Amino acid sequence: MNKQRAKEILSTYMKDSSMETDPEVQQALDLAESDPELLEWMQLQAEVDPVLRDTLSDIPVPKDLEARLLETVRKESPTVASTRPPRRLRLVGWGIAATLLVSISTFWFLRQNEDIVQNLQHSVSGVSPDDFSHFRDGMAYYINDVYFRLDHITKDLDSIESWLSNRESPVYEDLPDALTALDPIGCKQLQWQGLDVSLVCFHTTDGRIVHLFLLDRDAATDSQFSGIDAVARSSGLETAGWVSPSTVYLLVGSDPSVDIEFALG
């Protein structure tokens, strides 16, 4: 089974968990366990699908949508009209296409365009990570409420360090042994309140994720990261970190059940 086929199967499985006994589903799940990129894809779909589905369900459907879609398809695909199926099946097919085409195409387009998805989420919720004055709260909100994709996927910490350094993004120095013992997933470059931030993700031993955020200490004010060494919950997630002479470090669990204290060293 290749990765694309696994994604097709897992997409269906995530909509209908009763399929777990299906041999193909089990094979796709096994592949995801051994493939960090596929596992991350699966987690991201689980996070973003409900958000997009709820958002799209609130979009009113124009009364003339079906007619406009039919006309567009006829113009763009003249061969469709030349190979007509029986009338009853044709009506059923066009009805389904007209009902689903806009929402499905918009869904897939948004999922492939992170900035658009984030702007959509911001417009719906009226909140963004920049609205939080403390680094802890902004990054916890980012993990819990913002759809994102990693920029660089790798299990190699040296490769992550090099990727971040080449983009002049904050880079880690000595990390706690408990953290480096985990399997890296990859990294991302982002901004918070105009400041460059690095995100590095690790798999825990039970398959969950610990997120490490890095911020240049000199670029931030003390009030933006004060008390960050104390374990606390923000946006329902456990958070804590430490500060070196050059860098602010923040750990955030991927969901409320993730305990990040073990990784503090």
C-alpha positions as CSV (number, residue, x, y, z in Angstrom):
1,M,0.0,0.0,0.0
2,N,1.4,3.4,-1.0
3,K,0.9,6.7,1.0
4,Q,-1.7,8.1,-1.3
5,R,-3.9,5.0,-1.1
6,A,-3.5,5.1,2.7
7,K,-4.7,8.7,2.8
8,E,-7.8,7.8,0.8
9,I,-8.6,5.0,3.2
10,L,-7.8,7.0,6.3
11,S,-10.0,9.9,5.1
12,T,-13.0,7.5,4.9
13,Y,-12.1,5.9,8.2
14,M,-11.9,9.2,10.1
15,K,-15.5,9.8,9.0
16,D,-16.7,6.3,9.9
17,S,-14.7,4.7,12.8
18,S,-16.8,1.6,12.5
19,M,-14.5,0.6,9.6
20,E,-11.6,-0.2,12.0
21,T,-12.1,-3.9,11.4
22,D,-11.5,-3.5,7.7
23,P,-8.2,-5.1,6.7
24,E,-7.3,-2.2,4.4
25,V,-8.0,0.3,7.2
26,Q,-5.8,-1.6,9.6
27,Q,-3.0,-1.8,7.0
28,A,-3.3,2.0,6.5
29,L,-3.2,2.6,10.2
30,D,-0.1,0.4,10.5
31,L,1.6,2.4,7.8
32,A,0.7,5.7,9.6
33,E,2.4,4.4,12.8
34,S,5.6,3.9,10.9
35,D,5.5,7.0,8.7
36,P,5.8,10.3,10.6
37,E,4.6,12.4,7.7
38,L,1.5,10.3,7.2
39,L,0.8,10.3,11.0
40,E,1.1,14.1,11.0
41,W,-1.3,14.3,8.0
42,M,-3.8,12.1,9.8
43,Q,-3.6,14.3,13.0
44,L,-4.0,17.5,11.0
45,Q,-7.1,16.2,9.2
46,A,-8.6,15.2,12.5
47,E,-8.0,18.8,13.8
48,V,-9.0,20.8,10.7
49,D,-11.9,18.7,9.3
50,P,-14.4,19.7,12.0
51,V,-13.4,23.3,11.8
52,L,-13.9,23.6,8.1
53,R,-17.0,21.5,8.1
54,D,-18.6,23.7,10.7
55,T,-17.5,26.9,8.9
56,L,-18.7,25.7,5.5
57,S,-22.0,24.6,6.9
58,D,-22.8,28.2,7.8
59,I,-22.2,29.5,4.2
60,P,-25.5,30.1,2.5
61,V,-26.1,28.3,-0.8
62,P,-27.3,30.5,-3.6
63,K,-30.6,29.5,-5.1
64,D,-29.2,29.4,-8.6
65,L,-26.1,27.4,-7.6
66,E,-27.2,24.2,-9.4
67,A,-27.9,26.0,-12.7
68,R,-24.6,27.9,-12.6
69,L,-22.6,24.7,-11.8
70,L,-24.3,22.8,-14.6
71,E,-23.6,25.6,-17.1
72,T,-20.0,25.9,-16.0
73,V,-19.4,22.1,-16.2
74,R,-21.0,22.0,-19.7
75,K,-18.8,24.8,-20.9
76,E,-15.6,23.4,-19.5
77,S,-16.3,19.7,-20.3
78,P,-18.1,19.5,-23.6
79,T,-17.3,15.8,-23.8
80,V,-19.7,15.2,-20.9
81,A,-22.7,16.2,-23.0
82,S,-21.6,13.9,-25.9
83,T,-21.6,10.8,-23.7
84,R,-24.8,11.2,-21.8
85,P,-25.9,8.4,-19.4
86,P,-29.6,7.5,-19.0
87,R,-31.7,10.5,-18.0
88,R,-32.6,9.2,-14.5
89,L,-28.9,8.6,-13.6
90,R,-27.9,11.8,-15.2
91,L,-30.3,13.8,-13.0
92,V,-29.1,12.0,-9.9
93,G,-25.5,12.6,-10.8
94,W,-26.0,16.3,-11.6
95,G,-28.0,16.7,-8.4
96,I,-25.2,15.3,-6.3
97,A,-22.6,17.2,-8.1
98,A,-24.4,20.5,-7.8
99,T,-25.0,20.0,-4.1
100,L,-21.5,18.9,-3.2
101,L,-19.1,20.5,-5.7
102,V,-18.7,23.9,-4.1
103,S,-18.3,22.6,-0.6
104,I,-15.9,19.8,-1.5
105,S,-13.7,21.9,-3.8
106,T,-13.6,24.7,-1.3
107,F,-12.8,22.2,1.5
108,W,-9.8,20.7,-0.4
109,F,-8.6,24.1,-1.6
110,L,-8.6,25.5,1.9
111,R,-6.9,22.5,3.3
112,Q,-4.0,23.0,0.9
113,N,-3.7,26.8,1.6
114,E,-2.7,27.4,5.2
115,D,-2.9,31.2,5.1
116,I,-6.5,31.1,3.8
117,V,-7.6,28.6,6.4
118,Q,-6.0,30.7,9.2
119,N,-7.7,33.9,7.9
120,L,-11.0,32.0,7.7
121,Q,-10.6,30.8,11.3
122,H,-9.7,34.3,12.4
123,S,-12.7,35.8,10.7
124,V,-15.0,33.2,12.3
125,S,-13.6,33.3,15.8
126,G,-12.5,36.9,15.9
127,V,-9.3,35.8,17.6
128,S,-5.7,35.1,16.5
129,P,-2.5,34.2,18.3
130,D,-1.4,37.8,18.1
131,D,-4.3,38.8,20.4
132,F,-2.6,37.2,23.3
133,S,0.0,39.4,25.1
134,H,1.9,36.4,26.7
135,F,3.9,34.0,24.6
136,R,2.5,31.0,26.5
137,D,-1.1,31.9,25.8
138,G,-0.5,32.8,22.1
139,M,1.3,29.5,21.3
140,A,-1.2,27.4,23.3
141,Y,-4.0,29.0,21.3
142,Y,-2.0,28.4,18.1
143,I,-1.8,24.6,18.8
144,N,-5.3,24.3,20.0
145,D,-7.2,26.5,17.6
146,V,-5.2,27.2,14.5
147,Y,-4.7,24.9,11.5
148,F,-1.1,24.6,10.4
149,R,1.3,22.4,8.4
150,L,4.9,21.8,9.2
151,D,7.4,23.4,6.8
152,H,10.1,20.8,7.1
153,I,9.4,17.2,8.0
154,T,12.3,15.0,9.3
155,K,13.4,12.8,12.1
156,D,16.9,14.4,12.2
157,L,17.4,17.1,14.8
158,D,20.5,18.3,13.0
159,S,18.5,18.8,9.8
160,I,15.9,20.8,11.8
161,E,18.6,23.0,13.3
162,S,20.1,23.6,9.9
163,W,16.7,24.4,8.3
164,L,15.8,26.9,11.0
165,S,19.3,28.5,11.0
166,N,19.2,28.9,7.2
167,R,16.0,30.9,7.5
168,E,17.3,33.0,10.4
169,S,14.6,31.5,12.7
170,P,15.3,31.0,16.4
171,V,17.4,27.8,17.0
172,Y,17.7,25.7,20.1
173,E,20.9,25.2,22.0
174,D,21.1,22.4,24.6
175,L,17.8,20.6,24.9
176,P,16.8,18.4,27.9
177,D,17.7,14.8,27.5
178,A,14.1,13.8,28.0
179,L,13.2,15.9,25.0
180,T,16.0,14.7,22.7
181,A,15.1,11.1,23.5
182,L,11.8,11.6,21.7
183,D,11.3,11.2,18.0
184,P,11.4,14.5,16.1
185,I,8.7,15.1,13.5
186,G,9.8,18.3,11.9
187,C,9.6,22.1,12.3
188,K,7.9,25.3,11.2
189,Q,8.7,29.0,11.0
190,L,5.9,31.4,12.1
191,Q,5.4,34.8,13.6
192,W,3.7,36.1,16.7
193,Q,3.2,39.8,17.3
194,G,5.8,40.5,14.6
195,L,8.4,38.3,16.2
196,D,10.0,35.3,14.5
197,V,9.1,32.0,16.2
198,S,10.3,28.5,15.6
199,L,8.2,25.4,16.2
200,V,9.7,21.9,16.6
201,C,7.5,18.9,17.1
202,F,8.3,15.6,18.8
203,H,6.4,12.3,19.1
204,T,6.0,11.0,22.7
205,T,6.3,7.3,23.5
206,D,2.6,6.9,23.4
207,G,2.2,8.5,19.9
208,R,1.1,11.9,21.1
209,I,2.9,15.2,20.3
210,V,4.9,17.7,22.3
211,H,5.4,21.1,20.6
212,L,8.6,23.2,21.4
213,F,8.4,26.9,20.6
214,L,11.5,29.1,20.4
215,L,11.6,32.9,20.6
216,D,14.7,35.2,20.6
217,R,14.9,36.6,24.1
218,D,16.4,39.9,23.0
219,A,13.5,40.5,20.6
220,A,10.8,40.1,23.3
221,T,10.0,42.0,26.4
222,D,10.2,40.3,29.8
223,S,6.5,40.7,30.3
224,Q,5.8,38.5,27.2
225,F,7.4,35.5,28.7
226,S,7.4,36.1,32.5
227,G,6.6,33.1,34.7
228,I,7.1,30.7,31.8
229,D,9.0,28.2,33.9
230,A,5.8,27.4,35.9
231,V,3.6,24.6,34.6
232,A,0.2,26.0,33.7
233,R,-2.7,25.3,31.4
234,S,-3.6,27.6,28.6
235,S,-6.4,27.0,26.0
236,G,-6.8,23.7,27.9
237,L,-3.2,22.5,27.2
238,E,-0.4,22.0,29.6
239,T,2.4,24.4,29.0
240,A,5.8,25.3,30.6
241,G,9.3,26.3,29.5
242,W,12.6,27.9,30.4
243,V,14.8,30.8,29.4
244,S,18.4,30.8,28.4
245,P,20.6,33.9,27.8
246,S,19.5,34.0,24.2
247,T,16.3,32.0,23.8
248,V,12.9,31.6,25.3
249,Y,11.7,27.9,25.2
250,L,8.1,26.8,25.6
251,L,6.6,23.3,25.6
252,V,2.9,22.8,24.7
253,G,1.1,19.5,24.7
254,S,-0.9,18.5,21.6
255,D,-4.1,17.8,23.6
256,P,-5.3,18.2,27.2
257,S,-4.0,14.7,28.2
258,V,-0.4,15.4,27.3
259,D,1.8,15.9,30.3
260,I,4.9,18.0,29.3
261,E,6.6,18.1,32.7
262,F,8.7,15.0,31.9
263,A,10.3,16.8,29.0
264,L,11.4,19.9,31.0
265,G,14.5,18.1,32.3
